[in-house]
């Protein structure tokens, strides 16, 4: 669970960095898709407990 939370935070930071650096819409969309996938993965860990 701890690793998943770290991955989730890193994904959020990647989105923030991309926006601040002027990434294209396609790049931001891809990062957001990865962010959402990680959030779903992390949520499944919580459901298993």
N, C-alpha and C positions, 0 to 999 in steps of 0.2 A: 504494500500500500504506500509506503514511504517513497519508493522509487517512482510510483505512478504520480504521486503528488508533485514530485520534483519535475518529472516530464511535463506535467500539465502547466506548471509555472513557467518552465522554459518555453513552451509553445506560446503562452501568452506574451512573454517578453519578445519572442521572435516576431509576433504580429505587431507589437508596439514599435519595435525597431524598424520593421519594414515600412510601416506608415510614416515614421519620422524621417526615413531616408528616401521617401518618394517612390516606393515600389509601385509597379504597375497593378492595375486592378486584378489581373490574372494571377500575379504573384501573391497578392493579399488574399484572394479567394482560395488559393491552394493552401496557404498557411492556416486560414480559418477552418478549412475542411479538416486539416490535420488536428487542429486544436479541438474541434468538436468530436472527432474520433477518439482522441485521448480522453476527453471528458466522459464519453460513453464507457470506455474501457475502465476508467477509474470508478465510475458509478457501479459497475458490475462487481468490483471488489467489495464495495460497501454492502451490496445485496447478498453476498455470500456469507457474511458474518452472522 
